[in-house]
Amino acid sequence: MKTLLKFNEEEYKESAKAIRSARKIAEEAADKVCEEGFSNIFFTAVGGSLSPMMAITEFAKELTSLPIYVEQAAELLTCGNQRLNKNSVVITLSKSGDTKESVAIANYCKEQGIRVICCTGNENSPLAKASTYQVPMKHKNGVEYEYMLLYWLFFRVIFRHGEFADYARFASQLELLPENLLQAKRQFDPRADSIAAQYHDCDYMMWIGGAEMWGEVYLFSMCILEEMQWKRTKSVSSAEFFHGTLELLEKEVPLFLVKGEGRCRALDERVERFAEKITDHLVVIDPRDYPLNGIDDAFRWIMAPCVVSTLLVDRLAAHFEHHTGHDLNIRRYYRQFDY
């Protein structure tokens, strides 16, 4: 079997074990806040850590009557929110545990007596110390694993609220996700190499997607291509594409469409039909192309962002790095000096 570029399979499998071991801790934190009671839940982070939370807000619209809010941490700290109160629960995520905006909002909440659940890889970090409950994020490999922790928190909470009755089956099947994602990586890897070879030197790309996929579109275009590869991109939702950005699409402009598996797939397909008529460079990323063995079809739309994350943030990013020769870890400005 061909070795995947810049991928440590054994480390990935060990990381899967670490994430599975955190399931009980995540569920206990969810149970605790449910027993204590709460008025609402805020998911808050910055940058790539905000991406999986964007999917949560889309699931919340369809699956729960609970008031769920997703906020960019710096904006929440600066502007506030009248709904954030002593009975709120704040859930934040930072693998390093020292992302300054996330630490700042956690400290603010601590001062106000607001409970904070943090997912972090560093139990001695400033974020962990400012939080009421800690969910360990011990994976070394696999950014898509962050979804799993948030899913065990969020879906457990709405189950305790009398919704999402299939939680037990869903939560158990979630443990099967890593093996499926590993197969998806292998399946997509040759295509990732081909895509990166063709488009690594483009000076402009459009990235389109929506609903539960918007976080992944945002993450790959901004945090990978812009931040880590210094590539100019335009990201816009499938619905909003037709209210401005469509006018910039031309024959030679690459358009990357990330399709979802939920209700808003119809909006993605509208973009696809339009783009097929205009550009010679339409690239469609569709999670339906990848099997999820042992996972109910009813849960696929929820798992789909995890699939896309493993395809893009892991495989496609590695191949872009290979073809551009630009190390994903090199930054001009980010964390290089105070600003």
C-alpha positions as CSV (number, residue, x, y, z in Angstrom):
1,M,0.0,0.0,0.0
2,K,1.3,3.4,-1.0
3,T,2.5,5.6,1.8
4,L,0.6,8.9,2.0
5,L,2.5,12.1,1.7
6,K,3.4,13.7,5.0
7,F,1.2,11.3,7.0
8,N,2.0,9.1,9.9
9,E,-0.6,6.3,10.0
10,E,0.4,4.9,13.3
11,E,0.3,8.3,15.0
12,Y,-3.2,8.8,13.4
13,K,-4.4,5.5,14.9
14,E,-3.0,6.3,18.3
15,S,-4.6,9.8,18.1
16,A,-7.9,8.0,17.4
17,K,-7.5,6.0,20.6
18,A,-6.8,9.2,22.5
19,I,-9.9,10.9,21.2
20,R,-12.1,7.9,21.9
21,S,-10.8,7.9,25.5
22,A,-12.0,11.5,25.9
23,R,-15.6,10.5,25.0
24,K,-16.6,9.7,28.6
25,I,-15.1,13.0,29.9
26,A,-16.9,15.0,27.2
27,E,-20.2,13.3,28.1
28,E,-19.7,13.8,31.8
29,A,-19.1,17.5,31.3
30,A,-22.3,17.6,29.2
31,D,-24.3,15.7,31.9
32,K,-23.0,18.0,34.6
33,V,-24.1,21.2,33.0
34,C,-27.5,19.6,32.1
35,E,-27.9,18.6,35.8
36,E,-27.0,22.1,36.9
37,G,-29.2,23.8,34.3
38,F,-28.4,26.5,31.9
39,S,-30.1,29.3,29.9
40,N,-28.1,28.9,26.7
41,I,-24.9,27.6,25.2
42,F,-22.2,29.7,23.5
43,F,-19.6,28.0,21.3
44,T,-16.7,30.4,20.8
45,A,-13.2,30.3,19.3
46,V,-11.1,31.9,16.6
47,G,-9.5,30.8,13.4
48,G,-9.5,27.2,12.5
49,S,-11.0,26.2,15.9
50,L,-14.1,28.1,15.0
51,S,-14.7,26.0,11.9
52,P,-16.3,22.9,13.5
53,M,-18.4,25.2,15.7
54,M,-19.9,26.7,12.5
55,A,-21.2,23.2,11.7
56,I,-22.7,22.9,15.2
57,T,-24.9,26.0,14.7
58,E,-26.3,24.5,11.5
59,F,-27.1,21.2,13.3
60,A,-28.7,23.2,16.1
61,K,-31.1,24.9,13.7
62,E,-32.6,21.5,12.6
63,L,-32.2,19.4,15.7
64,T,-32.9,21.4,18.9
65,S,-35.0,24.2,20.3
66,L,-32.2,25.1,22.7
67,P,-30.7,28.5,22.3
68,I,-27.3,27.8,20.7
69,Y,-24.9,30.6,19.7
70,V,-21.6,30.5,17.8
71,E,-19.4,33.6,18.3
72,Q,-15.9,34.6,17.2
73,A,-14.2,35.0,20.6
74,A,-12.6,38.4,19.9
75,E,-15.9,39.8,18.8
76,L,-17.7,38.3,21.8
77,L,-15.1,39.8,24.2
78,T,-15.2,43.2,22.5
79,C,-18.9,43.6,21.7
80,G,-20.5,41.3,24.3
81,N,-23.9,39.6,23.9
82,Q,-26.9,40.4,26.0
83,R,-27.8,36.7,26.1
84,L,-24.5,35.8,27.7
85,N,-25.2,35.6,31.4
86,K,-24.4,33.7,34.6
87,N,-26.6,30.9,33.6
88,S,-24.9,30.4,30.2
89,V,-22.4,27.7,29.3
90,V,-19.5,28.6,27.1
91,I,-17.7,25.9,25.1
92,T,-14.3,26.8,23.6
93,L,-11.5,25.0,21.8
94,S,-7.8,25.5,21.5
95,K,-5.3,22.7,21.1
96,S,-2.4,24.8,22.4
97,G,-4.5,26.3,25.2
98,D,-2.8,29.6,24.8
99,T,-4.8,31.2,22.0
100,K,-5.1,34.7,23.4
101,E,-8.7,35.4,22.4
102,S,-10.0,32.1,23.7
103,V,-8.0,32.5,26.9
104,A,-9.4,36.1,27.3
105,I,-13.0,35.1,26.9
106,A,-12.5,32.2,29.3
107,N,-11.0,34.5,31.9
108,Y,-13.9,36.9,31.4
109,C,-16.4,34.2,32.0
110,K,-14.5,33.0,35.1
111,E,-14.7,36.5,36.5
112,Q,-18.5,36.6,35.8
113,G,-19.2,33.2,37.2
114,I,-20.0,31.7,33.8
115,R,-19.2,28.0,33.3
116,V,-16.7,27.2,30.6
117,I,-16.0,23.8,29.0
118,C,-12.7,23.8,27.1
119,C,-11.3,21.3,24.7
120,T,-7.5,21.6,24.9
121,G,-4.4,19.5,24.5
122,N,-2.7,21.2,27.4
123,E,-4.2,20.6,30.8
124,N,-1.8,23.1,32.4
125,S,-2.5,25.8,29.8
126,P,-4.0,29.3,30.6
127,L,-7.2,28.2,28.9
128,A,-7.5,25.0,31.0
129,K,-6.9,27.0,34.2
130,A,-9.6,29.5,33.4
131,S,-12.2,26.8,32.6
132,T,-14.7,24.9,34.8
133,Y,-14.4,21.7,32.9
134,Q,-11.7,20.3,30.7
135,V,-12.0,17.8,27.8
136,P,-8.6,16.5,26.8
137,M,-7.7,16.9,23.2
138,K,-4.6,14.6,23.1
139,H,-4.5,13.8,19.4
140,K,-1.2,14.5,17.6
141,N,-2.6,13.9,14.2
142,G,-6.0,14.6,12.7
143,V,-7.6,18.0,13.0
144,E,-10.9,16.3,12.1
145,Y,-10.9,14.7,15.5
146,E,-11.9,18.0,17.1
147,Y,-15.3,17.5,15.6
148,M,-15.7,14.2,17.6
149,L,-15.2,15.9,20.9
150,L,-17.6,18.7,20.1
151,Y,-20.2,16.2,18.8
152,W,-20.1,14.2,22.1
153,L,-20.6,17.4,24.0
154,F,-23.3,19.0,21.8
155,F,-25.4,16.0,20.9
156,R,-25.3,14.7,24.4
157,V,-26.7,18.0,25.7
158,I,-29.6,18.0,23.2
159,F,-30.3,14.3,24.0
160,R,-30.5,15.2,27.7
161,H,-32.9,17.9,26.6
162,G,-35.3,15.3,25.2
163,E,-34.1,15.6,21.6
164,F,-31.9,13.6,19.2
165,A,-33.2,10.3,20.6
166,D,-30.7,8.3,18.6
167,Y,-27.8,9.7,20.5
168,A,-26.5,6.4,21.9
169,R,-26.2,4.8,18.5
170,F,-24.8,8.0,17.0
171,A,-22.2,8.3,19.7
172,S,-21.0,4.7,19.3
173,Q,-20.9,5.0,15.5
174,L,-18.8,8.1,15.9
175,E,-16.1,5.9,17.3
176,L,-16.0,4.2,13.9
177,L,-15.2,7.4,12.1
178,P,-11.4,7.3,12.3
179,E,-11.1,4.1,10.3
180,N,-13.5,5.5,7.7
181,L,-11.5,8.7,7.5
182,L,-8.3,6.8,7.0
183,Q,-9.9,5.0,4.0
184,A,-11.1,8.4,2.7
185,K,-7.6,9.8,2.8
186,R,-6.3,6.9,0.8
187,Q,-9.1,7.2,-1.8
188,F,-8.7,10.9,-2.2
189,D,-4.9,11.2,-2.1
190,P,-4.2,10.7,-5.8
191,R,-6.8,13.2,-6.7
192,A,-5.4,15.6,-4.1
193,D,-2.0,15.4,-5.8
194,S,-3.6,16.0,-9.2
195,I,-5.6,19.0,-8.0
196,A,-2.5,20.6,-6.2
197,A,-0.3,20.0,-9.3
198,Q,-2.8,21.8,-11.5
199,Y,-3.8,24.7,-9.2
200,H,-0.8,25.4,-6.9
201,D,0.4,28.3,-8.9
202,C,-3.0,30.0,-9.5
203,D,-3.2,33.6,-8.3
204,Y,-6.9,33.4,-7.5
205,M,-9.4,30.7,-6.6
206,M,-13.1,30.7,-5.5
207,W,-14.1,28.4,-2.7
208,I,-17.9,27.8,-2.4
209,G,-20.0,25.8,0.1
210,G,-22.7,26.3,2.6
211,A,-24.6,25.3,5.8
212,E,-22.7,22.6,7.7
213,M,-19.9,22.8,5.2
214,W,-19.3,26.5,5.4
215,G,-16.8,26.1,8.3
216,E,-14.6,23.8,6.1
217,V,-14.7,26.2,3.2
218,Y,-13.8,29.0,5.5
219,L,-11.0,27.0,7.1
220,F,-9.3,25.7,4.0
221,S,-9.5,29.0,2.0
222,M,-8.5,31.3,4.9
223,C,-6.4,29.2,7.3
224,I,-4.7,26.9,4.8
225,L,-4.5,28.6,1.4
226,E,-4.2,32.2,2.7
227,E,-2.4,31.9,6.0
228,M,-0.2,28.9,5.3
229,Q,0.3,29.1,1.5
230,W,-0.2,32.8,0.9
231,K,-2.7,32.2,-1.9
232,R,-5.5,34.7,-2.7
233,T,-8.9,33.1,-2.4
234,K,-12.5,34.2,-2.4
235,S,-14.8,32.2,-0.1
236,V,-18.5,32.6,-0.2
237,S,-21.6,30.5,0.7
238,S,-23.5,28.7,-2.0
239,A,-26.5,30.8,-1.4
240,E,-24.7,34.1,-1.4
241,F,-22.6,33.2,-4.5
242,F,-25.5,34.4,-6.7
243,H,-25.6,37.8,-5.1
244,G,-22.3,39.2,-6.3
245,T,-19.4,36.7,-6.7
246,L,-20.9,35.0,-9.7
247,E,-19.9,38.1,-11.8
248,L,-16.2,37.3,-11.2
249,L,-16.4,33.8,-12.5
250,E,-14.7,33.4,-15.9
251,K,-13.5,30.6,-18.2
252,E,-10.1,30.4,-16.6
253,V,-11.1,31.0,-12.9
254,P,-10.9,27.9,-10.7
255,L,-14.0,27.3,-8.6
256,F,-13.9,24.7,-5.8
257,L,-17.3,23.6,-4.7
258,V,-17.6,21.7,-1.4
259,K,-21.0,19.9,-1.4
260,G,-22.9,19.0,1.7
261,E,-25.2,16.1,2.4
262,G,-27.9,18.0,4.2
263,R,-30.8,20.1,3.0
264,C,-28.7,22.8,1.6
265,R,-27.1,20.4,-0.9
266,A,-29.7,21.8,-3.3
267,L,-28.0,25.2,-3.1
268,D,-24.6,23.6,-3.8
269,E,-26.1,21.9,-6.9
270,R,-27.4,25.2,-8.2
271,V,-23.8,26.6,-8.0
272,E,-22.6,23.5,-9.8
273,R,-25.1,23.8,-12.6
274,F,-24.1,27.5,-13.1
275,A,-20.4,27.0,-12.9
276,E,-20.4,24.1,-15.4
277,K,-21.5,26.6,-18.0
278,I,-18.9,29.2,-17.3
279,T,-15.6,27.9,-16.1
280,D,-13.3,25.2,-17.4
281,H,-12.0,24.7,-13.9
282,L,-14.8,23.5,-11.7
283,V,-13.5,21.2,-8.9
284,V,-16.2,19.4,-6.9
285,I,-15.5,17.9,-3.5
286,D,-18.4,15.6,-2.5
287,P,-18.4,13.6,0.7
288,R,-20.9,11.3,-0.8
289,D,-18.1,9.8,-2.8
290,Y,-16.6,8.3,0.4
291,P,-18.1,5.3,2.2
292,L,-18.8,5.4,5.9
293,N,-18.9,1.8,6.9
294,G,-20.9,1.0,10.0
295,I,-22.5,4.5,10.1
296,D,-26.2,5.0,9.5
297,D,-27.2,7.0,6.4
298,A,-29.2,9.2,8.7
299,F,-26.0,10.4,10.3
300,R,-24.0,11.0,7.2
301,W,-24.9,14.7,6.8
302,I,-23.5,15.2,10.4
303,M,-20.3,13.2,9.7
304,A,-19.8,14.9,6.3
305,P,-17.8,17.9,7.6
306,C,-15.4,15.5,9.2
307,V,-14.9,13.7,5.9
308,V,-14.3,17.0,4.1
309,S,-11.9,18.1,6.8
310,T,-9.8,15.0,6.4
311,L,-9.7,15.4,2.6
312,L,-8.8,19.1,2.5
313,V,-7.0,20.1,5.7
314,D,-4.9,16.9,5.7
315,R,-4.5,15.6,2.2
316,L,-5.0,18.6,-0.1
317,A,-3.0,20.9,2.2
318,A,-0.1,18.4,2.2
319,H,-0.1,18.3,-1.6
320,F,-0.3,22.0,-2.0
321,E,2.7,22.3,0.2
322,H,4.6,19.8,-1.8
323,H,3.9,21.5,-5.1
324,T,4.4,25.1,-4.0
325,G,7.5,24.2,-1.9
326,H,6.1,26.6,0.7
327,D,6.2,25.0,4.2
328,L,2.7,25.1,5.9
329,N,4.4,26.2,9.1
330,I,6.0,29.4,7.7
331,R,4.3,32.7,8.6
332,R,5.2,36.3,7.8
333,Y,3.1,37.8,10.5
334,Y,1.1,35.3,12.6
335,R,2.6,35.0,16.0
336,Q,5.8,36.6,14.7
337,F,5.4,39.7,16.8
338,D,2.8,41.6,18.8
339,Y,0.0,43.3,16.9
